[in-house]
Amino acid sequence: MSERLTKAEIARLEDVAGRLGHRFDDLSLLKRAMTHMSIIGDKQSGESYQRLEFQGDRVLALVVTDMLMAEYPHANEGELARRLTALVRNETCVEVARELDLGPNIYLGLGEAGSGGRRKKAILGDVCEAAIAAIYQDGGFEAARDFIMRFWKPKMHRYNQAQRDSKTELQEWAQGNGHDVPDYRIVRRSGPDHAPEFLVSVAVEGIEPMLAAGASKRTAEHAAAYRLLLREGVITEEDEGGANNE
């Protein structure tokens, strides 16, 4: 059932919808996609973006998979998987959210807003996926597909070579130079349970360790591996199409 919205909310949400490129029949879906748990309380999770984010993640993966299958008909499974991972990871969703300037329009509790929630990568990435689901529920698969194609296809072409897994590449480089496998350690875990941040260190024998943060342990490890490879000159930002794992 559609939620009753104020005139101010309608104007605000229609502005967001215009940037998304979709005319909503039910703007309350878009409001829910922009609503963080911190403003409604733990007992009303269905009114936050959480369920939409779950669905949007799956719609995004399906559309990007179809896009890659059509664009790279001769690519093997491994190459397709690497490209898919690069395109659907949280960092790419954050990039799209920033392109759309979604941050200022997120509904946040006072505490989360005061701690910089509108700039947090974990929240921006989730909101982007929730917006995909809102478009899907309101306009169907083709509407969601059109949105994803418009913002993700240029990023697909940005990768001239299939993206390597940074952790795998670092391990191969380390062992190829006579070192032990890289050692990853969690230096610090901070933030609330719904939006944690991990600070991870990666060390390779005889080389200064590298630190990186991420919304998950895995993301932080990839970011640390990427930064170390970049610092040691193993890869360049141009090699990676300007995208990193941070």
C-alpha positions as CSV (number, residue, x, y, z in Angstrom):
1,M,0.0,0.0,0.0
2,S,1.3,3.5,-0.9
3,E,2.4,5.6,2.0
4,R,0.9,9.1,2.4
5,L,3.6,11.6,1.6
6,T,3.8,15.3,2.4
7,K,4.1,17.8,-0.5
8,A,7.7,18.5,0.6
9,E,8.5,14.8,0.5
10,I,6.9,14.4,-2.9
11,A,9.0,17.2,-4.3
12,R,12.2,15.8,-2.8
13,L,11.5,12.3,-4.0
14,E,10.5,13.4,-7.5
15,D,13.8,15.2,-7.7
16,V,15.6,11.9,-6.8
17,A,13.5,10.0,-9.3
18,G,14.4,12.4,-12.0
19,R,18.1,11.7,-11.4
20,L,17.4,7.9,-11.4
21,G,15.6,8.3,-14.7
22,H,12.4,6.6,-13.6
23,R,8.9,8.0,-13.1
24,F,7.5,6.3,-10.0
25,D,3.8,5.4,-9.7
26,D,4.5,4.7,-6.0
27,L,7.0,7.2,-4.6
28,S,6.7,5.5,-1.2
29,L,8.9,2.7,-2.6
30,L,11.6,5.2,-3.3
31,K,11.2,6.7,0.1
32,R,11.7,3.3,1.7
33,A,14.8,2.8,-0.5
34,M,16.2,6.0,1.0
35,T,15.3,5.2,4.6
36,H,18.0,4.0,7.0
37,M,17.2,1.8,10.1
38,S,18.5,4.6,12.4
39,I,15.5,6.8,11.8
40,I,12.8,4.2,12.4
41,G,14.0,1.7,15.0
42,D,15.0,-1.9,15.0
43,K,11.4,-3.2,15.2
44,Q,10.4,-1.7,11.8
45,S,13.0,-3.2,9.5
46,G,10.4,-3.6,6.8
47,E,10.1,0.1,6.5
48,S,13.9,0.6,6.0
49,Y,15.9,-0.1,2.8
50,Q,17.1,-3.5,4.1
51,R,14.7,-5.8,2.3
52,L,14.9,-3.7,-0.9
53,E,18.7,-3.7,-0.7
54,F,18.6,-7.6,-0.6
55,Q,16.5,-7.7,-3.7
56,G,18.3,-5.0,-5.5
57,D,21.6,-6.8,-5.1
58,R,20.1,-9.9,-6.9
59,V,18.6,-7.8,-9.7
60,L,21.9,-6.0,-10.3
61,A,23.8,-9.3,-10.5
62,L,21.3,-10.8,-13.0
63,V,21.4,-7.7,-15.3
64,V,25.1,-7.4,-15.2
65,T,25.5,-11.1,-15.8
66,D,23.3,-10.8,-18.9
67,M,25.3,-7.8,-20.0
68,L,28.6,-9.5,-19.7
69,M,27.4,-12.7,-21.5
70,A,26.3,-10.6,-24.4
71,E,29.3,-8.3,-24.5
72,Y,32.0,-11.1,-24.1
73,P,30.7,-14.1,-25.9
74,H,34.1,-15.9,-25.9
75,A,35.1,-15.1,-22.3
76,N,35.5,-18.1,-20.0
77,E,33.8,-18.5,-16.7
78,G,36.8,-17.2,-14.7
79,E,37.0,-13.9,-16.7
80,L,33.2,-13.4,-16.5
81,A,33.3,-14.0,-12.8
82,R,36.1,-11.4,-12.3
83,R,34.3,-8.8,-14.3
84,L,31.0,-9.5,-12.5
85,T,32.7,-9.2,-9.1
86,A,34.3,-5.8,-10.1
87,L,31.0,-4.5,-11.3
88,V,28.6,-5.5,-8.6
89,R,30.9,-4.9,-5.6
90,N,29.9,-2.3,-3.0
91,E,32.5,0.2,-4.3
92,T,30.9,0.4,-7.7
93,C,27.4,0.9,-6.1
94,V,28.9,3.7,-4.0
95,E,30.3,5.3,-7.2
96,V,26.9,5.3,-8.8
97,A,25.3,6.6,-5.6
98,R,27.7,9.5,-5.6
99,E,27.1,10.2,-9.3
100,L,23.4,10.5,-8.5
101,D,24.1,12.5,-5.4
102,L,21.9,10.3,-3.3
103,G,23.6,11.0,0.0
104,P,21.9,14.3,0.9
105,N,18.5,12.6,0.4
106,I,18.9,9.6,2.7
107,Y,16.5,9.5,5.7
108,L,18.8,9.1,8.7
109,G,18.5,9.3,12.5
110,L,20.1,12.3,14.1
111,G,23.0,10.2,15.5
112,E,23.8,8.6,12.2
113,A,23.5,11.9,10.3
114,G,25.8,13.5,12.8
115,S,28.4,10.9,12.4
116,G,28.6,11.4,8.6
117,G,26.2,8.7,7.6
118,R,25.4,10.3,4.3
119,R,29.0,9.8,3.2
120,K,29.5,6.3,4.5
121,K,30.3,3.8,1.8
122,A,28.3,1.0,3.4
123,I,25.1,3.1,3.5
124,L,25.6,4.6,0.0
125,G,26.1,1.2,-1.6
126,D,23.1,-0.3,0.2
127,V,20.9,2.7,-0.8
128,C,21.9,2.3,-4.5
129,E,20.9,-1.4,-4.5
130,A,17.7,-0.5,-2.7
131,A,16.9,2.1,-5.4
132,I,17.3,-0.6,-8.0
133,A,14.8,-2.8,-6.2
134,A,12.4,0.2,-5.9
135,I,12.6,0.7,-9.6
136,Y,12.1,-3.0,-10.2
137,Q,9.0,-3.2,-7.9
138,D,7.5,-0.1,-9.4
139,G,8.3,-0.5,-13.1
140,G,9.3,-4.1,-13.6
141,F,12.4,-5.8,-14.8
142,E,12.9,-3.7,-18.0
143,A,12.8,-0.5,-16.0
144,A,15.5,-1.8,-13.6
145,R,17.5,-3.2,-16.5
146,D,17.4,0.2,-18.3
147,F,18.7,2.0,-15.1
148,I,21.5,-0.6,-14.6
149,M,22.6,-0.5,-18.2
150,R,22.8,3.2,-18.2
151,F,25.1,3.4,-15.2
152,W,27.0,0.1,-15.3
153,K,27.7,-0.4,-19.0
154,P,30.2,2.5,-19.2
155,K,32.0,1.0,-16.2
156,M,32.1,-2.4,-17.9
157,H,33.9,-0.8,-20.8
158,R,36.3,0.9,-18.4
159,Y,37.9,-2.4,-17.7
160,N,40.0,-3.1,-20.8
161,Q,41.4,-6.3,-19.2
162,A,39.5,-8.6,-16.9
163,Q,40.0,-7.4,-13.3
164,R,42.3,-9.6,-11.3
165,D,41.5,-10.5,-7.7
166,S,43.9,-8.2,-5.8
167,K,44.5,-10.8,-3.1
168,T,45.3,-13.5,-5.6
169,E,47.6,-11.1,-7.6
170,L,49.4,-10.1,-4.4
171,Q,50.0,-13.7,-3.4
172,E,51.3,-14.7,-6.8
173,W,53.6,-11.7,-6.8
174,A,54.9,-12.4,-3.3
175,Q,55.6,-16.0,-4.0
176,G,57.1,-15.2,-7.3
177,N,59.6,-13.0,-5.5
178,G,60.5,-15.7,-2.9
179,H,58.3,-14.4,-0.1
180,D,55.8,-16.2,2.1
181,V,52.0,-15.7,1.4
182,P,50.7,-12.3,2.5
183,D,49.6,-12.1,6.2
184,Y,46.2,-10.3,6.7
185,R,45.2,-9.1,10.2
186,I,42.3,-7.1,11.5
187,V,43.7,-4.0,13.2
188,R,40.4,-2.5,14.3
189,R,36.7,-3.0,14.0
190,S,34.5,0.0,14.6
191,G,31.0,1.3,14.0
192,P,27.6,-0.2,14.8
193,D,26.6,-3.7,13.9
194,H,24.5,-2.5,11.0
195,A,27.3,-0.4,9.5
196,P,30.7,-1.8,10.7
197,E,34.1,-0.7,9.4
198,F,37.2,-2.9,9.4
199,L,40.7,-1.7,9.3
200,V,43.0,-4.4,8.0
201,S,46.8,-4.7,7.6
202,V,48.5,-6.8,5.0
203,A,52.2,-7.7,5.4
204,V,54.6,-9.3,3.0
205,E,58.1,-10.4,4.3
206,G,60.6,-7.6,3.9
207,I,58.0,-5.0,2.7
208,E,56.3,-2.3,4.8
209,P,52.8,-3.3,5.7
210,M,49.8,-1.6,4.1
211,L,46.5,-0.6,5.8
212,A,43.1,-0.2,4.3
213,A,39.5,0.1,5.6
214,G,36.3,-1.4,4.3
215,A,32.7,-2.2,5.2
216,S,33.6,-5.9,5.5
217,K,36.8,-7.8,6.3
218,R,36.9,-9.1,2.7
219,T,36.6,-5.6,1.2
220,A,39.3,-4.3,3.5
221,E,41.6,-7.1,2.6
222,H,41.2,-6.5,-1.1
223,A,41.7,-2.8,-0.6
224,A,44.9,-3.4,1.4
225,A,46.2,-5.8,-1.3
226,Y,45.4,-3.4,-4.1
227,R,47.2,-0.5,-2.3
228,L,50.3,-2.6,-1.7
229,L,50.4,-3.7,-5.3
230,L,50.0,-0.1,-6.4
231,R,52.7,1.2,-4.0
232,E,55.2,-1.4,-5.1
233,G,54.6,-0.6,-8.7
234,V,53.2,-4.1,-9.6
235,I,50.1,-2.4,-11.0
236,T,49.1,1.1,-12.0
237,E,45.7,2.8,-11.8
238,E,45.7,2.8,-15.6
239,D,46.1,-0.9,-15.6
240,E,43.1,-1.3,-13.4
241,G,41.0,1.1,-15.5
242,G,41.1,3.7,-12.8
243,A,39.2,1.5,-10.4
244,N,40.5,0.1,-7.1
245,N,39.3,-2.1,-4.4
246,E,39.1,0.6,-1.8
